[in-house]
């Protein structure tokens, strides 16, 4: 295999795949990027055995072939290469020459036949979604990350479903860590052709890699095939192996019936919560929220540091409510809301609190109360 490539055509993708090739697995070959020639250039493939990526990029091919190169080292060489044109030549015994007449690297490659086969995803029933909507859905869902060592599928994954109503169709992503939950929707017209009854669990770490490849422009295609979630964008494709398990019934949790709606300035509330979280620690994470006659008083107490208290004027005329929440959960939610005004939906000290933007109802988060 011998070809010439412009560093500007591959530097971006080599940077983005580091999250996949940098993960530890039982196979050393997963640290490599598989490079093979095609009719239009080179095909780059990587996998961490759960999420796979493949993309086609322009190159001038002199001889055909396939090679596997350590992805980190290739990225560093390309990133710091002094000129745009880079010659890559596979010689005997998987050794690979990278460089030009002035700069030369001789790198030990890996055996490309050891690279795992990609899943068979022919005849995928794709449907379209704006790239910016999918990226926003993923990013807002991943606000709730969950413990990395949690073995429960509904904590490790995001529930992806299609909802077909009479007047509209919805693609929804639901994420939870047991203490909070978020729901993000993209709405379609009723005459849009969406697949019915999709309800799958997609690993959060796989979606995190997908987000890196999505931009705020263009259209992507998504579909499900053979226990894989597939995202197709231009000449790039990402395949994520789905999780096995069930997502808990959540619709009652996001029901705003009987809730008292409190409208707040997002920035004002956010800065208050940040000040209240200054005294928090691993052992003292909570703050007491007191809702009473047109005011919200938030207090924090940490025996190791001290205490703090702040009052905000609100539009509240209901029965007094004293409830404990983790301020960090509210802070992360508010940072994901685009509106300048937010609505807090509060029922009592035992029910979850719902937070959403005043105008944008596509994103809703739920925070469970803590025990006082």
Helices and strands as residue ranges (DSSP letters): E 2-6, H 7-16, H 18-21, G 28-31, E 32-37, E 41-47, E 51-58, E 60-63, E 66-70, H 71-79, E 85-90, G 92-94, E 95-99, E 104-108, G 112-114, E 127-130, H 131-141, H 153-156, E 157-164, E 168-176, E 180-189, E 199-203, H 204-213, E 219-225, E 228-233, E 236-241, E 260-265, H 266-276, G 277-279, E 286-292, E 295-302, E 306-313, E 321-326, H 327-336, E 341-346, E 353-357, E 363-367
